[in-house]
Amino acid sequence: MSDTSVRLSLPFLMPSQAQKHVTHNTALERLDVLVQPHVLDLAAVTPPATPNAGATYMLGAGATGAWAGQDGMLASWSDSAWIFLAPQEGWQVLLLPELRIYALSGGNWRPVAGATQNLDGVGINAASDATNRLAVSSDATLLSHAGAGHQLKLNKSGPGDTASLLFQSGWSGRAEMGLAGTDHWSLKVSADGTVWSEALVVASDSGHVGIGVPAPGCALDVAGAIRPGAYASASRPAASSLGAGAGIYDTSLAMPLWSDGTDWRDASGAVR
């Protein structure tokens, strides 16, 4: 039978042993270090001149002074001497300066990472809940590339569901864009978060754009009047600068004009 425990090397009391209290106190001393262990450094090489009681360090390569020859050991100051313990694979310690837990793996102390898959929620400076599984309170949020492009993906289950970006003011909706209840892209606005107006629709099957039209039937389908840019005759832009087909309203002539690519013309085709 070994005279020490397998994992923590605690000394056992032996039959007919004298000075049993010494062995018992040695075991307690080691337990005091190894239960809820915390260290001040993971690769210390120079012992402090005046260590505090209970000060504990993991020793790195090339330890000096009172630590010489104890590389890789756990050193803890007790009364007037250093206790050296050999850490084993899987041991964990709290590194006090970082308030982070490290574990011994493959002979190296590695930070213990928390679970990152299938979390119930994540709150960054905020509290997540059953609906908002990711909650972030910040002045800005950065999503960057990893060498090339970057996509932000919003996926919905079916055509009747919603995948959108909602813009709020005081937690009340003011604008929403995306696939709201259909597979057509739309932009909606609201003054109170209750009554919404669909300002723009882009049909998913044709690319047709509707302004105030839920199902646009041509490339641009507008419900209501259209007001082109208004200019006095002396200040209107050159027809050639806007290209053929451009339209304006001439306030001096009180009539709409269209560009043939060179000149402005009225409805009869006369140059104006």
URJOHU-V927355 format. One line per field, one symbol per residue. ss: DSSP state (h for helix, s for strand, l for the rest). phi: phi as a letter, one per 40 degrees, with the letter a starting at -180 (. if undefined). psi: psi as a letter, one per 20 degrees, with the letter a starting at -180 (. if undefined). A space follows every 50 residues. Layout:
ss = ???
phi = ???
psi = ???
This chain:
ss = lllsllllllsllllllllhhhhhhhhhhhhhhhlllssllllsllllll lllllsssslllllhhhlllllssssssllsssssslllllsssslllls sssssllssssllllllllllssslllllllllsssllllllllllllll lllllllllllssssssssllsssssssssllllsssssslllllsssss ssllllllsssllllllllssslllllllsslhhhlllhhhhllllssss llllsssssllllsslllllsl
phi = .ccbcccbfccccbdgccfccccccccccccccccfcabcabacbbcccb ccdgcbbccccgcbfccdgbdgccbbcbfbaccbbccbdgcbbccddbfb cbbcbggbcbcccccbbfccabbbfabcaccccbbbbacabbbbcbhaca bbbbbbcadccbbabbbbbggbcbaabibbgacccabbbacbgbcbbcca bbcccbgcbbbgbcbcbadbbbchcbbccbacdcbcccdcccgcgcbabc cccfacbbcchbbcbcccgccb
psi = pqjqqggjlppqpqpkprlhhggghgghgghhgiplpqqiqilqioqqgm qqpipqqppapkqrciipjkpiropppoejrppppoqqpiqqqooghilq pqqopkjqoqpoqrpjqlqhqppokrprahgnhoppoqhrpporrkhdap popoprgrhiaporpppqokjpphqpqbnniajpprpqqqijjgpqpohp pophihjqppojohnpirgoopoaqporppqqhijqqphhhirpiqqrpo hhilqqqqpjigrpqahiiqp.
